Amino acid sequence: MLRLPKELVLSIATALESDKDVNALNRVNRQLFEIIDPFLYQRDAKRLRGSALNWAAVNGRRETALKALEAGHDDTSDAFFLSAKHGHEFVVKLLLNAKKPEIDTRDHVDRTPLYWAAENGHESVVKLLLDTGSVEIDARDRYGTTPLSAAAANGHESIVRLLLSTGKVEIDSRDMFGVRPVHHAADNGHESIVKLLMMNE
């Protein structure tokens, strides 16, 4: 098989219906890997709607994300959302530079990438998103909760400071239950954030 021309190897890979079989062929040796690996990423982009890119976004896998983008993944919104949620700054930056995804894309409860990065304490991702200058800082989820409230509730003081430093957050915003960011911080015992928010009211 090693003596077969590249085109014939790719024809064999194309004829295999199972991705598992193609991947097994891909792992036989270095020569086959160099031929089949790009094909696998292209196949993923067409048939699986970017599962490799989404996997790279969740797991922070630089090489996989680069290969997936090179293979022609067009819709990067899910991957952008996932990389921000899981705090993988490199993948967020890569997607911002490569494909210009919808920066305020929303999930099933209307939460944005900024919201999830703030809630999960991913300061570098929050900073990166704020630095774009085009993120909706006070984007509310289905319950009226903002990224500031999410950061305050979870004790992420550095992110609260970052959001406040923009001068664009509504510090007294109330969610659908009438709860403000300062209440979220107080309810969860984050005294320093309570003080910080009260000083900025």
Contacts in CASP RR format, 6 or more apart in sequence:
PFRMAT RR
TARGET T0000
AUTHOR 0000-0000-0000
METHOD contacts of the structure
MODEL  1
MLRLPKELVLSIATALESDKDVNALNRVNRQLFEIIDPFLYQRDAKRLRG
SALNWAAVNGRRETALKALEAGHDDTSDAFFLSAKHGHEFVVKLLLNAKK
PEIDTRDHVDRTPLYWAAENGHESVVKLLLDTGSVEIDARDRYGTTPLSA
AAANGHESIVRLLLSTGKVEIDSRDMFGVRPVHHAADNGHESIVKLLMMN
E
1 9 0 8 1.000
1 28 0 8 1.000
1 32 0 8 1.000
2 29 0 8 1.000
2 31 0 8 1.000
2 32 0 8 1.000
4 12 0 8 1.000
6 35 0 8 1.000
9 32 0 8 1.000
9 35 0 8 1.000
9 36 0 8 1.000
10 35 0 8 1.000
10 36 0 8 1.000
10 39 0 8 1.000
12 25 0 8 1.000
13 22 0 8 1.000
13 25 0 8 1.000
13 26 0 8 1.000
13 35 0 8 1.000
13 36 0 8 1.000
13 39 0 8 1.000
14 39 0 8 1.000
16 22 0 8 1.000
16 25 0 8 1.000
19 40 0 8 1.000
19 43 0 8 1.000
19 44 0 8 1.000
19 48 0 8 1.000
22 36 0 8 1.000
22 39 0 8 1.000
22 40 0 8 1.000
22 43 0 8 1.000
23 40 0 8 1.000
25 32 0 8 1.000
25 36 0 8 1.000
26 32 0 8 1.000
26 33 0 8 1.000
26 36 0 8 1.000
26 37 0 8 1.000
26 40 0 8 1.000
27 33 0 8 1.000
37 67 0 8 1.000
38 67 0 8 1.000
38 70 0 8 1.000
38 71 0 8 1.000
41 52 0 8 1.000
41 67 0 8 1.000
41 68 0 8 1.000
41 70 0 8 1.000
41 71 0 8 1.000
42 71 0 8 1.000
42 72 0 8 1.000
44 50 0 8 1.000
44 51 0 8 1.000
44 52 0 8 1.000
44 68 0 8 1.000
44 71 0 8 1.000
45 52 0 8 1.000
45 53 0 8 1.000
45 68 0 8 1.000
45 71 0 8 1.000
45 72 0 8 1.000
45 73 0 8 1.000
45 74 0 8 1.000
49 75 0 8 1.000
50 68 0 8 1.000
50 73 0 8 1.000
50 75 0 8 1.000
50 79 0 8 1.000
52 64 0 8 1.000
52 67 0 8 1.000
52 68 0 8 1.000
52 71 0 8 1.000
52 73 0 8 1.000
53 64 0 8 1.000
53 65 0 8 1.000
53 68 0 8 1.000
53 69 0 8 1.000
53 73 0 8 1.000
53 76 0 8 1.000
53 79 0 8 1.000
54 78 0 8 1.000
54 79 0 8 1.000
54 82 0 8 1.000
55 61 0 8 1.000
55 64 0 8 1.000
56 62 0 8 1.000
56 64 0 8 1.000
56 65 0 8 1.000
56 68 0 8 1.000
56 79 0 8 1.000
56 91 0 8 1.000
57 65 0 8 1.000
57 78 0 8 1.000
57 79 0 8 1.000
57 80 0 8 1.000
57 81 0 8 1.000
57 82 0 8 1.000
57 83 0 8 1.000
57 86 0 8 1.000
57 88 0 8 1.000
57 91 0 8 1.000
57 95 0 8 1.000
58 82 0 8 1.000
58 83 0 8 1.000
58 86 0 8 1.000
59 86 0 8 1.000
59 88 0 8 1.000
60 83 0 8 1.000
60 86 0 8 1.000
60 88 0 8 1.000
60 90 0 8 1.000
60 91 0 8 1.000
62 90 0 8 1.000
62 91 0 8 1.000
62 94 0 8 1.000
65 79 0 8 1.000
65 90 0 8 1.000
65 91 0 8 1.000
65 94 0 8 1.000
65 95 0 8 1.000
66 94 0 8 1.000
69 76 0 8 1.000
69 94 0 8 1.000
69 95 0 8 1.000
69 98 0 8 1.000
69 99 0 8 1.000
73 79 0 8 1.000
73 99 0 8 1.000
74 99 0 8 1.000
76 95 0 8 1.000
76 98 0 8 1.000
76 99 0 8 1.000
76 101 0 8 1.000
77 101 0 8 1.000
77 102 0 8 1.000
77 105 0 8 1.000
79 91 0 8 1.000
79 95 0 8 1.000
79 101 0 8 1.000
80 92 0 8 1.000
80 95 0 8 1.000
80 96 0 8 1.000
80 101 0 8 1.000
80 102 0 8 1.000
80 103 0 8 1.000
80 105 0 8 1.000
80 113 0 8 1.000
81 105 0 8 1.000
81 107 0 8 1.000
81 113 0 8 1.000
81 116 0 8 1.000
83 91 0 8 1.000
83 92 0 8 1.000
83 95 0 8 1.000
83 125 0 8 1.000
84 92 0 8 1.000
84 113 0 8 1.000
84 114 0 8 1.000
84 116 0 8 1.000
84 117 0 8 1.000
84 122 0 8 1.000
84 125 0 8 1.000
84 129 0 8 1.000
85 113 0 8 1.000
85 116 0 8 1.000
85 117 0 8 1.000
85 120 0 8 1.000
86 120 0 8 1.000
86 122 0 8 1.000
87 117 0 8 1.000
87 120 0 8 1.000
87 122 0 8 1.000
87 124 0 8 1.000
87 125 0 8 1.000
88 125 0 8 1.000
89 122 0 8 1.000
89 124 0 8 1.000
89 125 0 8 1.000
89 128 0 8 1.000
92 113 0 8 1.000
92 125 0 8 1.000
92 128 0 8 1.000
92 129 0 8 1.000
93 128 0 8 1.000
95 101 0 8 1.000
96 103 0 8 1.000
96 128 0 8 1.000
96 132 0 8 1.000
103 113 0 8 1.000
103 129 0 8 1.000
103 132 0 8 1.000
103 134 0 8 1.000
103 135 0 8 1.000
104 112 0 8 1.000
104 113 0 8 1.000
104 114 0 8 1.000
104 135 0 8 1.000
104 136 0 8 1.000
104 139 0 8 1.000
105 112 0 8 1.000
105 113 0 8 1.000
106 112 0 8 1.000
106 139 0 8 1.000
107 116 0 8 1.000
109 141 0 8 1.000
109 142 0 8 1.000
109 143 0 8 1.000
110 139 0 8 1.000
110 140 0 8 1.000
110 141 0 8 1.000
110 142 0 8 1.000
111 141 0 8 1.000
112 135 0 8 1.000
112 136 0 8 1.000
112 139 0 8 1.000
112 147 0 8 1.000
113 125 0 8 1.000
113 129 0 8 1.000
114 126 0 8 1.000
114 129 0 8 1.000
114 130 0 8 1.000
114 135 0 8 1.000
114 136 0 8 1.000
114 137 0 8 1.000
114 139 0 8 1.000
114 147 0 8 1.000
115 139 0 8 1.000
115 141 0 8 1.000
115 145 0 8 1.000
115 146 0 8 1.000
115 147 0 8 1.000
115 150 0 8 1.000
117 125 0 8 1.000
117 126 0 8 1.000
117 129 0 8 1.000
117 147 0 8 1.000
118 126 0 8 1.000
118 147 0 8 1.000
118 148 0 8 1.000
118 150 0 8 1.000
118 151 0 8 1.000
118 156 0 8 1.000
118 159 0 8 1.000
118 163 0 8 1.000
119 147 0 8 1.000
119 150 0 8 1.000
119 151 0 8 1.000
119 153 0 8 1.000
119 154 0 8 1.000
119 156 0 8 1.000
120 154 0 8 1.000
121 151 0 8 1.000
121 154 0 8 1.000
121 156 0 8 1.000
121 159 0 8 1.000
123 156 0 8 1.000
123 158 0 8 1.000
123 159 0 8 1.000
123 162 0 8 1.000
126 147 0 8 1.000
126 151 0 8 1.000
126 159 0 8 1.000
126 162 0 8 1.000
126 163 0 8 1.000
127 162 0 8 1.000
129 135 0 8 1.000
130 137 0 8 1.000
130 162 0 8 1.000
130 163 0 8 1.000
130 166 0 8 1.000
137 147 0 8 1.000
137 163 0 8 1.000
137 166 0 8 1.000
137 168 0 8 1.000
137 169 0 8 1.000
138 146 0 8 1.000
138 147 0 8 1.000
138 148 0 8 1.000
138 168 0 8 1.000
138 169 0 8 1.000
138 170 0 8 1.000
138 173 0 8 1.000
139 146 0 8 1.000
139 147 0 8 1.000
140 146 0 8 1.000
140 173 0 8 1.000
140 175 0 8 1.000
143 175 0 8 1.000
143 176 0 8 1.000
143 177 0 8 1.000
144 173 0 8 1.000
144 175 0 8 1.000
144 176 0 8 1.000
145 175 0 8 1.000
146 169 0 8 1.000
146 170 0 8 1.000
146 173 0 8 1.000
146 175 0 8 1.000
146 181 0 8 1.000
147 163 0 8 1.000
148 160 0 8 1.000
148 163 0 8 1.000
148 164 0 8 1.000
148 169 0 8 1.000
148 170 0 8 1.000
148 171 0 8 1.000
148 173 0 8 1.000
148 181 0 8 1.000
149 173 0 8 1.000
149 175 0 8 1.000
149 179 0 8 1.000
149 180 0 8 1.000
149 181 0 8 1.000
149 184 0 8 1.000
150 184 0 8 1.000
151 159 0 8 1.000
151 160 0 8 1.000
151 163 0 8 1.000
152 160 0 8 1.000
152 181 0 8 1.000
152 182 0 8 1.000
152 184 0 8 1.000
152 185 0 8 1.000
152 190 0 8 1.000
152 193 0 8 1.000
152 197 0 8 1.000
153 181 0 8 1.000
153 184 0 8 1.000
153 185 0 8 1.000
153 187 0 8 1.000
153 188 0 8 1.000
153 190 0 8 1.000
154 188 0 8 1.000
155 185 0 8 1.000
155 188 0 8 1.000
155 190 0 8 1.000
155 193 0 8 1.000
157 190 0 8 1.000
157 192 0 8 1.000
157 193 0 8 1.000
157 196 0 8 1.000
160 181 0 8 1.000
160 185 0 8 1.000
160 193 0 8 1.000
160 196 0 8 1.000
160 197 0 8 1.000
161 196 0 8 1.000
163 169 0 8 1.000
164 171 0 8 1.000
164 196 0 8 1.000
164 200 0 8 1.000
171 181 0 8 1.000
171 182 0 8 1.000
171 197 0 8 1.000
171 200 0 8 1.000
171 201 0 8 1.000
172 180 0 8 1.000
172 181 0 8 1.000
172 201 0 8 1.000
173 180 0 8 1.000
173 181 0 8 1.000
174 180 0 8 1.000
179 187 0 8 1.000
181 197 0 8 1.000
182 194 0 8 1.000
182 197 0 8 1.000
182 198 0 8 1.000
182 201 0 8 1.000
185 193 0 8 1.000
185 194 0 8 1.000
185 197 0 8 1.000
186 194 0 8 1.000
END
